[in-house]
Amino acid sequence: MPLRTIAVDFNSFFASCEQQEQPALRGRPVAVVPVNASTTCCISVNYVAKSRGVRAEMGVGEAQQCCPELALVEARPEVYVQYHRRLLEVIESCIHITDVKSIDEVACELTATFSPREKALGVALKIKAEVAHRVGPCLGSSIGIAPNWFLAKLASDMKKPNGLVVIDDDDLPQKLLGCKLRDFLGIGSRMEARLNQQGIHTAKQLCTATKAELRGIWGGVEGERMHARLRGETVPLDVLQHQTVSHSHVLPPALRTEPKALAVLHRLLQKAALRLRHINHYAGGLSVFVRYRDAGTWEDELHFNATQDTLKLTHALTQLWTRRSAGIRRSKPIQVGLVLNHLLASGCYTPDLFEEKHEVTRGRLHEAMDLLNQTYGNGSVYYGGAFGATENAPMRISFTCIPRPELEEIDPARDRRVRPLNVQPSADWEYN
């Protein structure tokens, strides 16, 4: 099969951005953390720190024991999004980007022009050179080239940092045999346990298993798809979008009280509701959790008629909050979070017959509030439950969910104007 896919994976992305921004960090062990607190964890670690035993998701206290000279940098999501967009521009100038997999990873389909091995290697090397020249030398990448995305992604993980690995037909399955089962997309801890139960412990055993055997282990057609992907066939990976909208925040010491933790939850809920409206979905459920220093984690969930109304979601949050036991209320909260789930696309939503007029009026209120927040900055207008927490829980970023600063913080393109100059209000601006 021809080489069809390039996977570009930027190494230690958040930490690399900080090193590019701050030359004093170069050559030093660096960890990016969500907040400057000893109870939080590392969310991105550069390779110097990794060589000294520090890893992502490690607690800061443990990381500092492994590497006392570790430089801790508080995360700056807006900076990483800016770098992400610049990198997309550079890669697009070399080859068309087929799919943005995450903030630090993209896929590019090789056309007939680039499919010969030497042409594919040439475009990969061009990407590396252009990124170093136009974005910065700290933004190193590992690139994999293979007949499908599944193998290209695996190839990009084989040599880090700054690797370039090709897997073609002649390399299969030999080049895969040194991998661990968990290195393959679609194999997590539970699937690894199921494979082990069926006598599959190595990549060689996985690659030599029959289609029927893998179908039985996966319990369906996904096993057959795994069989095909291992052999270089193009089988799309199922991607479900907009399953949930979630936010969480590690509380700094000053906010580790019950009232302030609740205010932060209100702040998170109002941000989540804004995102919900932006993606044009409705939520039918809310789950909330609070992690305590000495009392574990409390969590609860509530289902309701689908809505994107911040006030209705606020009532649900209040109801959940009152359910907590008296004992746990005396503990010190250190992290809060919530998830809007059971999402329904607007095209599938049917308004309540008796609430429809009220929903339209409330929707106009939320539209106005969202516009003001995008124009003057998130938190310019808010519901009172978030009082005292509007400066907290700023925009956060995960590798698979790329936020939009224009939505979650402020849109500079609006130039702090609700509507452009010389545009008269329309009839829709009348007040009832």
C-alpha positions in Angstrom: 0.0 0.0 0.0 1.2 3.5 -0.7 2.2 6.0 2.0 -0.9 8.0 2.6 -0.6 9.8 5.9 1.7 12.1 7.8 1.2 12.6 11.6 2.9 15.7 13.1 3.2 15.6 16.9 4.7 18.6 18.7 6.8 17.5 21.6 6.0 18.7 25.2 3.9 21.3 23.5 3.1 23.7 26.4 6.6 23.5 27.9 8.1 24.1 24.5 6.0 27.2 23.9 7.2 28.5 27.3 10.8 27.9 26.4 10.3 29.6 23.1 8.8 32.6 24.8 11.3 32.7 27.7 14.9 32.0 26.6 16.0 31.8 30.3 14.1 28.4 30.5 16.0 26.8 27.6 18.2 23.9 28.6 16.5 23.7 32.0 13.9 21.2 33.3 10.5 22.8 32.9 7.0 21.8 34.1 3.8 23.7 33.2 1.3 23.7 36.0 -2.4 24.9 36.2 -1.8 27.0 39.3 1.2 27.8 41.5 0.2 25.4 44.4 2.0 22.4 45.8 -1.2 20.4 45.6 -1.6 20.6 41.9 0.1 18.5 39.2 2.3 18.9 36.1 0.3 19.2 32.9 3.3 19.4 30.5 7.0 18.4 31.1 9.9 19.0 28.8 12.4 16.3 28.0 15.1 17.6 30.3 12.6 17.1 33.2 11.5 13.7 31.9 15.2 12.6 31.9 15.2 13.3 35.6 12.1 11.3 36.5 9.4 14.0 36.2 6.3 13.1 34.1 3.0 14.7 33.2 0.3 14.3 35.8 2.8 13.9 38.5 2.1 15.9 41.6 4.2 19.0 42.0 5.6 17.9 45.4 6.8 14.6 44.0 8.2 16.3 40.9 10.3 18.6 43.0 11.6 15.7 44.9 12.7 14.0 41.7 14.1 17.3 40.3 14.7 20.1 42.9 15.8 22.5 40.2 12.5 22.0 38.3 11.2 25.4 36.9 7.4 25.6 37.4 5.6 27.8 35.0 1.9 28.6 35.3 -0.1 27.7 32.2 -1.0 30.4 29.7 -3.6 28.9 27.5 -4.0 31.9 25.2 -0.2 31.7 24.3 -0.5 28.0 23.4 -3.6 28.7 21.2 -1.6 31.4 19.4 1.3 29.0 18.8 -1.1 26.4 17.6 -2.6 28.7 15.0 0.8 29.8 13.8 1.9 26.2 13.5 -1.2 25.3 11.4 -0.3 28.2 9.0 3.2 26.9 8.6 2.2 23.3 8.0 -0.5 24.3 5.6 2.1 26.2 3.5 3.9 22.9 3.2 1.0 20.4 2.8 -2.7 20.5 3.3 -3.8 19.6 6.8 -6.5 17.0 6.7 -7.5 16.9 10.3 -6.5 18.7 13.5 -6.3 15.9 16.0 -5.5 18.0 19.1 -3.7 21.2 20.0 -0.3 19.6 19.4 -1.1 17.0 16.7 -2.3 17.1 13.1 -2.8 14.7 10.2 -2.0 15.4 6.6 -3.0 13.1 3.7 -0.4 12.5 1.1 -1.5 12.9 -2.5 0.0 11.1 -5.4 2.5 14.0 -5.6 3.9 13.3 -2.1 3.2 9.5 -1.8 6.7 8.2 -3.0 8.9 7.7 0.0 11.5 10.3 -0.9 8.8 12.9 -1.5 7.1 12.1 1.8 10.4 12.5 3.6 11.0 15.7 1.8 7.8 17.3 2.9 8.3 16.1 6.5 11.7 17.7 6.6 10.3 20.9 5.1 7.7 21.1 7.9 10.5 20.8 10.5 12.6 23.4 8.9 9.8 25.9 8.3 8.5 25.6 11.9 12.0 26.2 13.2 12.5 29.2 11.0 9.1 30.8 11.2 7.9 29.9 14.6 10.9 29.0 16.7 13.6 26.3 17.2 12.0 25.2 20.5 8.9 23.8 18.8 10.3 20.4 17.9 8.1 17.7 16.4 8.1 14.0 15.9 6.7 13.0 12.5 5.3 9.6 11.5 4.6 8.6 7.9 2.6 5.4 7.1 -0.2 4.0 4.9 -2.9 5.1 7.5 -3.4 7.4 10.4 -3.3 4.6 12.9 0.3 3.6 11.9 1.4 7.1 11.3 0.5 8.1 14.8 2.3 5.0 16.1 5.4 5.9 14.1 5.4 9.5 15.5 5.6 8.0 19.0 8.5 5.7 18.2 11.2 8.3 18.3 11.0 11.3 20.5 11.9 14.1 20.6 12.3 15.4 17.1 11.9 12.0 15.4 11.0 11.1 11.8 9.9 7.5 11.3 8.4 5.8 8.2 6.4 2.6 8.3 5.6 1.2 4.9 4.4 -2.2 3.7 7.9 -3.7 3.8 8.2 -2.8 7.5 5.0 -4.7 8.5 4.7 -6.2 11.0 8.4 -6.2 12.0 8.6 -2.5 12.9 5.6 -2.9 15.2 7.0 -5.8 17.3 8.9 -3.7 19.7 5.8 -1.8 20.8 3.8 -2.4 23.9 0.1 -3.1 23.6 -0.8 0.2 25.2 1.2 2.0 22.4 -1.6 1.2 19.9 -4.6 3.5 19.5 -7.7 1.9 20.9 -5.9 -0.2 23.5 -6.3 1.2 27.1 -5.9 -0.5 30.4 -9.3 -2.4 30.1 -8.7 -3.6 26.6 -5.1 -4.6 27.5 -6.6 -6.8 30.3 -9.0 -8.4 27.9 -6.2 -9.1 25.5 -4.1 -10.6 28.2 -7.0 -12.9 29.3 -7.1 -14.3 25.8 -3.3 -14.9 25.8 -2.2 -11.8 23.9 0.6 -10.1 25.8 2.9 -8.8 23.0 2.6 -6.8 19.8 3.7 -9.9 17.9 0.8 -11.8 19.3 -1.6 -8.9 18.5 -0.3 -8.7 14.9 -0.6 -12.4 14.2 -4.1 -12.8 15.8 -6.8 -13.6 13.3 -9.7 -11.3 12.3 -12.1 -13.6 14.1 -10.0 -13.7 17.3 -9.8 -9.9 17.5 -13.5 -9.5 16.7 -14.3 -11.8 19.6 -12.0 -9.9 22.0 -13.4 -6.5 21.0 -16.9 -7.9 21.0 -17.8 -6.7 17.5 -16.6 -5.1 14.3 -14.0 -2.9 16.1 -11.8 -6.0 16.4 -12.0 -6.5 12.6 -11.1 -2.8 12.1 -8.1 -3.2 14.4 -7.0 -6.2 12.3 -7.2 -4.0 9.1 -5.4 -1.0 10.6 -2.5 -3.2 11.7 -2.1 -4.1 8.0 -2.1 -0.6 6.7 -5.7 -0.4 5.5 -7.6 2.9 5.9 -10.4 2.4 8.4 -11.7 5.6 10.0 -11.6 6.0 13.7 -15.0 6.8 15.2 -15.0 10.3 16.6 -18.0 11.6 18.6 -18.1 15.3 19.0 -19.9 17.4 21.6 -20.6 14.5 24.0 -20.1 16.8 27.0 -19.0 20.3 28.0 -16.9 20.4 31.1 -14.8 22.7 33.2 -12.7 22.1 36.4 -10.4 24.2 38.5 -7.8 23.5 41.2 -8.6 26.0 43.9 -5.7 28.2 45.1 -5.4 28.4 48.9 -7.4 31.6 49.2 -10.4 29.9 47.7 -10.4 26.7 49.7 -13.7 27.5 51.6 -17.2 26.2 51.0 -18.7 29.6 49.9 -15.7 30.4 47.6 -15.7 26.9 46.1 -19.4 27.4 45.3 -18.7 30.8 43.7 -16.1 29.1 41.5 -18.6 26.4 40.5 -21.0 29.2 39.4 -18.2 30.8 37.4 -17.5 27.4 35.7 -21.2 26.8 35.0 -21.6 30.2 33.4 -18.6 29.5 31.1 -19.9 26.1 30.3 -23.4 27.5 29.4 -21.7 30.0 27.1 -19.9 27.2 25.3 -23.0 25.2 25.1 -24.8 28.0 23.3 -21.8 28.5 21.1 -21.9 24.9 19.8 -25.7 25.2 19.5 -26.5 22.3 21.9 -28.7 21.7 24.8 -27.8 19.8 28.0 -30.1 17.3 29.7 -27.8 16.6 32.7 -25.4 18.2 35.1 -22.8 16.4 37.2 -20.7 18.2 39.8 -17.7 17.1 41.8 -15.6 18.5 44.7 -12.3 17.0 45.7 -11.4 17.5 49.4 -8.1 17.5 51.1 -9.0 14.8 53.7 -12.4 13.6 52.7 -12.0 12.2 49.2 -14.3 13.3 46.4 -18.0 14.2 46.5 -19.9 14.0 43.2 -23.6 14.0 42.2 -25.6 14.3 39.1 -29.0 15.6 38.1 -31.1 15.1 35.0 -33.7 17.6 33.6 -35.4 18.7 30.4 -32.8 19.8 27.9 -31.8 23.4 28.2 -29.1 26.0 27.5 -30.5 28.5 29.9 -27.9 29.6 32.5 -30.5 30.3 35.1 -32.1 26.8 34.8 -28.6 25.3 35.0 -27.9 27.4 38.1 -31.0 26.0 39.8 -29.8 22.5 39.1 -26.4 23.4 40.6 -28.0 24.8 43.7 -30.1 21.6 44.1 -27.0 19.4 43.8 -25.1 21.5 46.3 -27.8 21.2 48.9 -27.6 17.4 48.7 -24.1 17.2 50.3 -23.9 15.6 53.7 -23.3 17.7 56.7 -20.0 15.9 57.4 -18.4 16.6 54.1 -19.3 20.3 54.3 -16.7 20.7 57.1 -13.9 19.5 54.9 -11.6 21.8 52.9 -12.2 21.7 49.1 -9.2 21.8 46.9 -10.7 21.2 43.4 -14.1 21.7 41.8 -15.5 20.7 38.5 -18.7 20.1 36.5 -19.9 18.4 33.3 -22.9 19.3 31.2 -23.9 16.0 29.6 -26.7 14.3 27.7 -26.2 16.9 25.0 -28.7 17.4 22.3 -28.1 19.3 19.0 -30.4 22.2 18.4 -31.9 20.5 15.3 -33.1 17.7 17.6 -34.5 19.9 20.3 -38.2 20.6 20.7 -39.1 23.5 23.0 -41.6 22.9 25.8 -45.0 24.1 24.5 -45.7 26.1 27.7 -42.2 27.5 28.0 -41.4 28.5 24.4 -42.2 32.2 24.7 -40.2 32.4 28.0 -37.3 30.6 26.4 -37.2 33.1 23.5 -37.1 36.0 25.9 -34.4 34.4 28.1 -32.4 33.4 25.0 -32.2 37.1 24.0 -31.0 37.9 27.5 -28.2 35.3 27.2 -27.3 36.4 23.7 -26.9 40.0 25.0 -24.8 38.8 28.0 -22.6 36.6 25.8 -22.0 39.5 23.4 -21.0 41.9 26.2 -18.6 39.3 27.6 -17.0 38.7 24.3 -16.7 42.4 23.7 -15.4 43.6 27.1 -14.0 40.4 28.6 -15.5 37.3 30.2 -16.9 38.2 33.6 -18.0 41.7 32.5 -21.6 40.6 33.0 -22.4 37.6 35.2 -25.0 36.1 37.5 -24.5 36.8 41.2 -23.6 33.3 42.2 -20.2 33.8 40.7 -19.6 37.0 42.7 -16.0 37.0 44.1 -14.8 34.4 41.6 -14.9 36.2 38.2 -11.1 36.6 38.2 -10.6 32.9 38.9 -11.0 29.8 36.8 -9.5 31.5 33.6 -9.5 29.8 30.3 -7.9 26.3 30.5 -6.8 24.1 27.7 -6.6 20.4 27.2 -4.8 18.6 24.4 -8.0 17.4 22.7 -10.2 20.4 23.2 -8.8 23.6 21.8 -10.5 26.7 23.3 -11.3 29.9 21.5 -9.9 32.9 23.4 -12.3 35.1 21.4 -15.2 33.2 23.0 -13.9 32.4 26.5 -11.9 35.6 27.3 -12.3 38.5 24.9 -12.6 39.0 21.2 -10.0 41.7 20.2 -11.5 41.9 16.7 -14.6 43.6 18.2 -12.4 46.5 19.3 -14.5 46.7 22.5 -17.6 47.7 20.5 -20.9 45.9 20.8 -21.7 46.8 17.2 -19.6 48.3 14.5 -19.5 52.1 14.0 -22.1 53.7 11.7 -24.5 50.8 12.1 -27.9 51.7 13.5 -29.7 49.4 15.8 -32.3 47.3 14.1 -35.9 46.6 15.3 -34.5 43.5 17.1 -32.9 45.9 19.6 -36.2 47.0 21.1 -36.7 46.4 24.7 -39.7 44.6 26.1 
